[in-house]
Amino acid sequence: MEITNKFTELPESIQKLLQHINLDVLVSNPTFTPISGEQSRGLLFEIDNSSLVIKWFTQKARADNDIEALLDLAEIEYIPKLYSYEKRSYLVMEKASGSAVSLLLDHGQLSEVELKEIKKQYLHAVHLCYAAGRFDWDFKLDHIFWDRSRNRIMLIDFGEYSCVSEAITTSDIEERSFEFDEDVKEILLSSK
């Protein structure tokens, strides 16, 4: 198991629990609660009484990009903290708080003011990720979580965050802004 500099911030009991992690333990130990069925790239588990999630990679994801992207983006406030990982097996990271923007939109639970703030933070996150050498090729409103109590977004799903070498341009940000607006319109139209 590899650990990041954030690992020591975890309670000692959680650190010990994570030191012997494997799929059998995740499935059989009641401390770990599945939070989704098998996805194409991983199984997700929440660690009870914590704000942590474990992503166990499926065979399809053995060359998954999540770990490298999370390491590269570790200092960005909109990115979950990565605590530990084993390449080609699993990662342990901060659980995104709040709800997916797509879900909130679909249920009419976002004000126009909140939506503007979400978009502003999202475009700032795109700029910061690009500056760190990463770009998300799989944009979805499902991958943006809004925590109303903290007035903050958190991005999730880093499997398609590819390395980029060129500098970000105004047109790159404008393209993401356009995609954001189009996806919002699509959800709002379909929920009427």
ZABA-931429 format. One record per residue: x, y, z of N, C-alpha, C in turn; residue in one letter. Coordinates in Angstrom, 1 decimal. Atoms other than C-alpha are relative to their C-alpha. Layout:
> nu nv nw cau cav caw cu cv cw res
> X Y Z X Y Z X Y Z A
...
//
This chain:
> nu nv nw cau cav caw cu cv cw res
> 0.8 -1.2 0.0 0.0 0.0 0.0 0.9 1.2 0.0 M
> -0.6 -1.4 0.0 1.2 3.5 -0.9 -0.8 0.9 0.7 E
> 0.8 -1.0 -0.7 0.2 6.4 1.3 0.5 1.4 -0.5 I
> -0.3 -1.4 0.4 0.1 10.1 0.6 0.2 0.7 1.3 T
> -0.3 -0.8 -1.2 1.0 12.9 3.0 -1.3 0.3 0.8 N
> 1.2 -0.2 -0.7 -2.7 13.1 3.9 -0.4 -1.2 0.9 K
> 0.3 1.2 -0.7 -2.8 9.6 5.3 0.1 0.2 1.5 F
> -0.2 -0.2 -1.5 -1.5 10.7 8.8 -1.1 0.8 0.6 T
> 1.1 -0.8 -0.5 -4.5 13.0 9.1 -1.2 -0.9 0.4 E
> 1.1 0.9 -0.3 -6.8 9.9 9.4 0.2 -0.5 1.4 L
> -0.1 0.6 -1.3 -7.7 8.5 12.8 0.8 -1.3 0.0 P
> -0.9 1.2 -0.1 -5.3 5.7 13.9 -0.8 -1.2 -0.3 E
> 0.8 1.2 0.2 -8.1 3.2 13.9 -0.3 -0.2 -1.5 S
> 0.3 0.1 1.4 -8.9 3.9 10.2 1.3 -0.3 -0.7 I
> -1.2 0.3 0.6 -5.2 3.8 9.3 0.3 -1.5 0.1 Q
> -0.3 1.4 -0.3 -4.9 0.3 10.9 -1.0 -0.8 -0.9 K
> 1.0 0.7 0.8 -8.1 -0.8 9.1 0.4 -0.1 -1.5 L
> -0.4 -0.1 1.4 -6.7 0.3 5.7 1.2 -0.8 -0.3 L
> -1.3 0.7 0.3 -3.4 -1.6 6.1 -0.2 -1.4 -0.5 Q
> 0.2 1.4 0.5 -4.9 -5.0 5.3 -1.2 -0.1 -0.9 H
> 1.2 -0.1 0.8 -7.5 -4.1 2.7 0.2 -1.0 -1.2 I
> 0.1 0.8 1.2 -8.5 -6.6 0.0 -1.5 -0.1 -0.3 N
> 1.4 0.0 0.4 -11.7 -7.3 -1.9 -0.8 -0.9 1.0 L
> 0.7 0.9 -1.0 -12.7 -10.2 0.5 -0.4 0.8 1.3 D
> 0.3 -0.8 -1.2 -12.4 -7.8 3.5 -1.1 1.0 -0.3 V
> 1.0 -1.0 0.3 -14.4 -5.1 1.7 -1.4 -0.6 -0.1 L
> 1.3 0.6 0.2 -17.2 -7.5 0.9 -0.6 -0.6 1.3 V
> 0.5 0.8 -1.2 -17.4 -9.4 4.2 0.0 0.9 1.3 S
> 0.0 -0.8 -1.2 -16.6 -6.7 6.8 -1.1 1.1 0.0 N
> 1.2 -0.9 0.0 -19.7 -4.7 7.8 0.5 1.5 0.2 P
> -0.6 -1.4 -0.1 -17.4 -1.6 8.3 -0.1 0.7 -1.4 T
> -0.1 -0.5 1.4 -17.4 -1.2 4.5 -1.4 -0.2 -0.6 F
> 1.4 0.1 0.6 -20.8 -0.4 2.9 0.1 0.3 -1.5 T
> 0.0 -0.3 1.5 -21.2 -0.7 -0.9 -0.9 1.2 -0.3 P
> 0.8 -1.2 0.3 -22.4 2.6 -2.3 -0.4 0.0 -1.5 I
> 0.5 0.2 1.3 -23.0 1.3 -5.8 0.3 -1.4 -0.4 S
> -0.3 1.3 0.6 -23.2 -1.9 -7.8 1.2 0.1 -0.8 G
> -1.2 0.0 0.8 -20.4 -2.8 -10.0 -0.1 1.0 -1.2 E
> -0.1 -1.0 1.1 -19.5 0.0 -12.4 0.9 -0.6 -1.0 Q
> -0.9 0.5 1.1 -17.5 -0.5 -15.6 1.4 0.0 0.5 S
> -1.4 -0.1 -0.4 -14.3 0.5 -13.8 0.2 -0.2 1.4 R
> -0.3 0.2 -1.4 -14.8 -0.1 -10.1 -1.2 -0.3 0.8 G
> 1.0 0.2 -1.1 -16.7 -1.1 -7.0 0.3 1.1 1.0 L
> -0.2 -1.0 -1.0 -17.3 1.7 -4.5 -0.5 -0.4 1.3 L
> 0.4 0.3 -1.3 -17.4 1.3 -0.8 0.2 1.2 0.9 F
> -0.2 -1.1 -1.0 -17.9 3.8 2.0 0.5 -0.7 1.3 E
> -0.4 0.5 -1.3 -16.1 3.3 5.3 -0.9 0.6 1.0 I
> 1.0 -0.5 -1.0 -18.7 3.6 8.1 0.7 1.0 0.9 D
> -0.4 -1.0 -1.0 -18.4 6.6 10.4 1.3 0.8 -0.5 N
> -1.1 -0.8 0.5 -16.0 8.4 8.1 -0.4 0.7 -1.3 S
> 0.4 -0.7 1.2 -16.0 10.6 5.1 1.0 -0.5 -1.1 S
> -0.9 0.6 1.0 -13.9 8.1 3.0 -0.7 -1.0 -0.9 L
> 0.5 1.0 0.9 -14.6 6.0 0.0 1.2 -0.8 -0.6 V
> -1.0 0.8 0.6 -12.7 3.1 -1.5 -0.5 -0.4 -1.4 I
> 0.3 0.4 1.4 -12.7 2.5 -5.2 0.9 -1.2 -0.3 K
> -0.7 1.2 0.3 -11.7 -1.1 -6.0 -0.2 -0.2 -1.5 W
> 0.1 0.0 1.5 -10.8 -1.3 -9.7 -0.3 -1.4 -0.5 F
> 0.4 1.2 0.7 -12.4 -3.9 -11.9 1.1 -0.3 -1.0 T
> -1.0 0.4 1.0 -10.4 -5.8 -14.5 0.1 1.1 -1.1 Q
> 0.0 -1.0 1.1 -11.4 -3.1 -17.1 0.8 1.2 0.4 K
> -0.6 -1.3 -0.4 -9.8 -0.4 -15.0 1.5 -0.3 0.5 A
> -1.4 0.3 -0.5 -6.4 -2.1 -14.2 1.0 1.1 -0.4 R
> -0.9 -1.0 0.4 -4.7 0.7 -16.1 -0.6 1.4 0.2 A
> 0.8 -1.2 -0.3 -7.0 3.3 -14.6 0.9 1.2 0.3 D
> -0.7 -1.2 -0.1 -5.9 6.9 -14.6 -0.2 0.7 1.4 N
> 0.5 -0.7 -1.2 -7.6 7.9 -11.3 1.1 0.4 1.0 D
> -1.0 -0.2 -1.0 -4.6 7.5 -9.0 1.0 1.1 -0.5 I
> -1.0 -0.9 0.5 -2.1 9.4 -11.2 -0.6 1.4 0.0 E
> 0.7 -1.3 0.0 -4.7 12.2 -11.7 -0.1 0.6 1.4 A
> 0.2 -0.5 -1.4 -5.5 12.5 -8.0 1.4 0.5 0.6 L
> -1.3 -0.4 -0.5 -1.8 12.7 -7.2 0.5 1.3 -0.6 L
> -0.4 -1.2 0.7 -1.2 15.4 -9.8 -0.8 1.2 0.4 D
> 0.9 -1.1 -0.3 -4.2 17.4 -8.7 -0.2 0.2 1.5 L
> 0.1 0.0 -1.5 -3.7 17.0 -4.9 -0.2 1.3 0.7 A
> 0.0 -1.3 -0.6 -3.4 20.6 -4.1 -1.2 0.9 -0.4 E
> 1.2 -0.8 0.5 -6.6 21.8 -5.8 -1.2 -0.2 0.9 I
> 1.0 0.1 -1.0 -9.4 22.6 -3.4 -1.3 -0.7 -0.5 E
> 1.2 0.6 0.5 -12.1 21.1 -5.7 0.2 -1.5 -0.2 Y
> -0.4 1.4 0.2 -10.4 17.6 -5.8 0.0 -0.7 1.3 I
> 0.0 0.7 -1.3 -11.0 15.0 -3.1 1.5 -0.4 0.4 P
> -1.3 0.4 -0.5 -8.0 14.1 -1.0 0.2 -1.5 -0.2 K
> -0.4 1.4 0.1 -6.2 10.8 -1.8 0.8 -0.3 1.2 L
> -0.7 0.4 -1.2 -5.1 9.0 1.3 1.0 -1.2 -0.2 Y
> -0.9 1.2 0.2 -3.7 5.6 0.1 -0.5 -0.7 -1.3 S
> 0.3 0.7 1.2 -3.7 3.4 -2.9 0.9 -1.2 -0.2 Y
> -0.9 1.0 0.5 -2.3 0.3 -4.5 -0.3 0.0 -1.5 E
> 0.2 -0.1 1.4 -1.8 0.8 -8.2 -0.6 -1.3 -0.6 K
> 0.7 1.1 0.7 -4.0 -1.4 -10.4 -0.9 -0.8 0.9 R
> 0.9 0.7 -0.9 -6.0 -2.4 -7.3 -1.1 0.9 0.6 S
> 1.0 -0.8 -0.7 -7.7 0.3 -5.3 0.6 1.4 0.3 Y
> -0.4 -1.2 -0.6 -7.6 3.8 -3.9 -1.0 0.4 1.1 L
> 0.8 -0.5 -1.1 -8.9 5.4 -0.7 0.1 1.5 -0.1 V
> 0.1 -1.4 0.1 -10.1 9.0 -1.0 -1.1 0.6 0.8 M
> 1.1 -0.7 -0.7 -12.3 11.6 0.6 -1.3 -0.2 -0.8 E
> 1.3 0.1 0.7 -16.0 11.1 -0.2 -0.5 1.4 -0.3 K
> 0.5 -1.2 0.4 -17.5 13.9 -2.2 -1.3 0.3 0.9 A
> 1.2 -0.4 -0.7 -20.0 15.8 0.0 -1.0 0.7 -0.9 S
> 1.1 -0.6 0.8 -23.3 17.1 -1.2 -0.6 -1.0 -1.0 G
> 0.7 0.8 1.0 -25.1 15.8 -4.3 0.5 0.4 -1.4 S
> -0.4 -0.3 1.4 -24.4 15.6 -8.1 -0.9 1.1 -0.5 A
> 0.7 -1.2 0.6 -25.4 18.8 -9.9 -1.1 -0.5 -0.9 V
> 1.0 0.6 0.9 -27.3 16.7 -12.4 -1.3 -0.4 0.7 S
> 1.1 0.5 -0.8 -29.5 15.2 -9.7 -0.7 1.2 0.6 L
> 0.6 -1.2 -0.6 -30.1 18.6 -8.0 -0.8 0.8 -1.1 L
> 0.7 -0.6 1.1 -31.1 20.1 -11.4 -1.2 -0.7 -0.3 L
> 1.1 0.9 0.3 -33.3 17.2 -12.2 -1.2 0.1 0.9 D
> 1.0 -0.1 -1.0 -35.2 17.7 -9.0 -0.4 1.5 0.4 H
> 0.3 -1.4 -0.2 -35.4 21.5 -9.2 0.5 0.6 1.3 G
> -0.5 -0.3 -1.3 -33.2 21.9 -6.1 1.2 1.0 -0.1 Q
> -1.1 -1.0 0.1 -30.7 24.6 -7.4 -0.6 1.3 -0.4 L
> 0.4 -1.4 0.3 -31.3 28.3 -7.4 0.9 0.5 -1.1 S
> -0.8 -0.6 1.0 -30.0 30.4 -10.2 1.3 0.6 0.5 E
> -1.3 -0.5 -0.7 -27.5 32.0 -7.8 0.9 -1.1 0.2 V
> -0.9 1.1 -0.3 -26.2 28.6 -6.8 0.6 -0.5 -1.3 E
> -0.4 0.5 1.2 -26.0 27.5 -10.4 1.2 0.9 -0.6 L
> -1.1 -0.9 0.5 -23.9 30.6 -11.3 1.3 -0.3 0.8 K
> -1.2 0.2 -0.9 -21.6 29.9 -8.3 0.7 -1.4 -0.4 E
> -0.6 1.3 0.4 -21.2 26.2 -9.3 0.8 0.1 -1.3 I
> -0.7 -0.2 1.3 -20.3 27.2 -12.9 1.3 0.8 0.2 K
> -1.2 -0.8 -0.3 -17.8 29.8 -11.6 1.1 -0.9 0.6 K
> -1.0 0.8 -0.6 -16.1 27.3 -9.4 0.5 -1.1 -0.9 Q
> -0.4 1.0 1.0 -16.2 24.6 -12.1 1.0 0.5 -1.0 Y
> -0.9 -0.5 1.0 -14.5 26.8 -14.6 1.4 0.3 0.6 L
> -1.2 -0.2 -0.7 -11.9 27.8 -12.0 0.7 -1.3 0.2 H
> -0.6 1.3 -0.2 -11.3 24.1 -11.3 0.6 -0.5 -1.3 A
> -0.5 0.4 1.4 -10.9 23.4 -15.1 1.4 0.7 -0.2 V
> -1.3 -0.8 0.2 -8.2 26.2 -15.2 1.1 -0.6 0.9 H
> -1.0 0.5 -0.9 -6.4 24.8 -12.1 0.5 -1.4 -0.4 L
> -0.4 1.4 0.4 -6.5 21.2 -13.4 0.9 0.1 -1.3 C
> -0.8 -0.2 1.2 -5.2 22.3 -16.8 1.4 0.5 0.3 Y
> -1.3 -0.5 -0.4 -2.4 24.3 -15.1 0.8 -1.1 0.6 A
> -0.7 1.1 -0.6 -1.5 21.1 -13.3 0.3 -1.1 -1.0 A
> -0.4 0.9 1.1 -1.2 19.3 -16.6 -1.1 -1.1 -0.2 G
> 1.1 1.0 0.2 -4.6 17.4 -16.6 -1.2 0.7 -0.6 R
> 1.3 -0.4 0.6 -7.8 17.7 -18.6 -1.0 -1.1 0.0 F
> 1.1 1.0 -0.1 -11.1 15.9 -18.2 -0.7 -0.1 -1.3 D
> 0.6 0.2 1.3 -12.2 14.4 -21.5 -1.4 -0.6 0.1 W
> 1.3 0.6 -0.2 -15.4 13.0 -19.9 -0.9 0.9 0.8 D
> 0.8 -1.0 -0.7 -17.3 16.1 -18.8 -1.4 -0.5 0.2 F
> 1.4 0.3 -0.3 -20.6 15.3 -17.1 -0.4 0.8 1.3 K
> 0.5 -0.6 -1.2 -22.7 17.2 -14.6 0.0 -1.0 1.2 L
> 0.0 1.0 -1.0 -22.8 13.9 -12.7 1.3 0.0 0.8 D
> -1.3 0.0 -0.6 -19.1 14.5 -12.0 0.3 1.2 0.9 H
> -0.1 -1.2 -0.8 -19.7 17.8 -10.2 -0.9 -0.1 1.2 I
> 0.9 0.0 -1.2 -21.0 17.6 -6.6 0.0 1.4 0.6 F
> 0.2 -1.3 -0.6 -22.4 20.6 -4.9 -0.4 -0.2 1.5 W
> 0.2 0.0 -1.5 -22.2 21.0 -1.1 -0.5 1.3 0.4 D
> 0.7 -1.3 -0.3 -24.7 23.7 -0.2 0.5 0.5 1.3 R
> -0.4 -0.5 -1.3 -23.6 23.9 3.4 1.4 0.6 0.0 S
> -1.3 -0.5 0.2 -20.0 24.6 2.3 0.1 1.0 -1.1 R
> 0.0 -0.9 1.2 -20.9 26.6 -0.8 1.2 -0.3 -0.9 N
> -1.2 0.4 0.7 -18.4 24.5 -2.7 -0.3 -1.2 -0.9 R
> 0.1 1.2 0.9 -18.1 22.0 -5.6 1.1 -0.9 0.4 I
> -1.1 1.0 0.0 -16.1 18.8 -5.6 -0.2 -0.8 -1.3 M
> 0.0 0.8 1.2 -15.2 17.0 -8.7 0.3 -1.5 0.3 L
> -0.2 1.4 -0.2 -15.3 13.2 -9.0 0.3 -0.7 -1.3 I
> -0.3 0.9 1.1 -14.3 10.4 -11.4 1.1 0.5 -0.9 D
> -1.2 -0.5 0.6 -10.8 11.0 -12.6 0.7 -0.9 -1.1 F
> -0.5 1.0 0.9 -10.4 8.1 -15.0 0.3 0.5 -1.4 G
> -0.2 -0.6 1.3 -10.5 10.3 -18.1 0.8 1.4 0.1 E
> -0.9 -1.2 -0.2 -8.2 13.1 -16.7 1.3 -0.3 -0.6 Y
> -1.2 0.3 0.7 -5.5 12.9 -19.3 1.1 1.1 0.2 S
> -1.1 -1.0 0.0 -2.1 14.6 -19.3 -0.1 0.9 -1.2 C
> -0.1 -0.9 1.0 -1.8 17.7 -21.3 1.3 0.8 0.1 V
> -1.3 -0.7 -0.1 1.3 19.6 -22.2 -0.1 1.5 -0.4 S
> 0.1 -1.4 0.4 0.1 22.8 -23.8 -0.8 0.8 1.0 E
> 0.6 -0.9 -1.0 -1.1 25.9 -21.9 -1.5 0.1 -0.4 A
> 1.4 -0.2 0.2 -4.8 26.4 -21.4 -0.3 1.3 -0.8 I
> 0.3 -1.2 0.8 -6.4 28.9 -23.8 -1.4 0.5 0.4 T
> 1.4 -0.5 -0.3 -9.5 31.1 -23.5 -1.0 -0.8 -0.7 T
> 1.0 0.9 0.7 -11.2 28.9 -26.1 -0.3 -1.3 0.7 S
> 0.2 1.3 -0.8 -10.7 25.8 -23.9 -1.0 0.3 1.1 D
> 1.0 -0.3 -1.1 -12.5 27.5 -21.0 -1.3 0.3 -0.6 I
> 1.3 -0.2 0.6 -15.2 28.8 -23.3 -0.7 -1.2 -0.4 E
> 0.6 1.3 0.4 -15.7 25.3 -24.6 -0.6 -0.7 1.2 E
> 0.6 0.7 -1.2 -16.2 23.9 -21.1 -1.2 0.8 0.5 R
> 1.1 -0.9 -0.4 -18.5 26.9 -20.3 -1.2 -0.4 -0.8 S
> 1.1 0.3 1.0 -20.6 26.1 -23.4 -0.6 -1.4 0.3 F
> 0.4 1.4 -0.3 -20.7 22.3 -22.5 -0.8 0.0 1.3 E
> 0.7 -0.1 -1.2 -21.8 23.2 -19.0 -1.4 0.5 -0.2 F
> 1.3 -0.6 0.3 -24.6 25.4 -20.2 -0.9 -0.9 -0.8 D
> 0.8 0.9 0.8 -25.8 22.9 -22.8 -0.5 -1.2 0.8 E
> 0.4 1.1 -0.9 -25.9 20.1 -20.2 -1.1 0.4 1.0 D
> 1.0 -0.6 -0.9 -27.8 22.3 -17.8 -1.4 0.1 -0.7 V
> 1.3 -0.2 0.8 -30.4 23.2 -20.5 -0.6 -1.4 -0.3 K
> 0.6 1.3 0.3 -30.8 19.5 -21.5 -0.7 -0.6 1.2 E
> 0.6 0.6 -1.2 -31.5 18.4 -17.9 -1.3 0.8 0.3 I
> 1.2 -0.8 -0.3 -33.9 21.3 -17.3 -1.2 -0.2 -0.9 L
> 1.1 0.3 1.0 -35.8 20.6 -20.5 -0.6 -1.4 0.2 L
> 0.5 1.4 -0.2 -36.1 16.9 -19.8 -0.7 -0.2 1.3 S
> 0.7 0.2 -1.3 -37.3 17.4 -16.2 -1.3 0.8 0.1 S
> 1.3 -0.7 0.0 -40.3 19.6 -17.2 -1.1 -0.9 -0.5 K
//
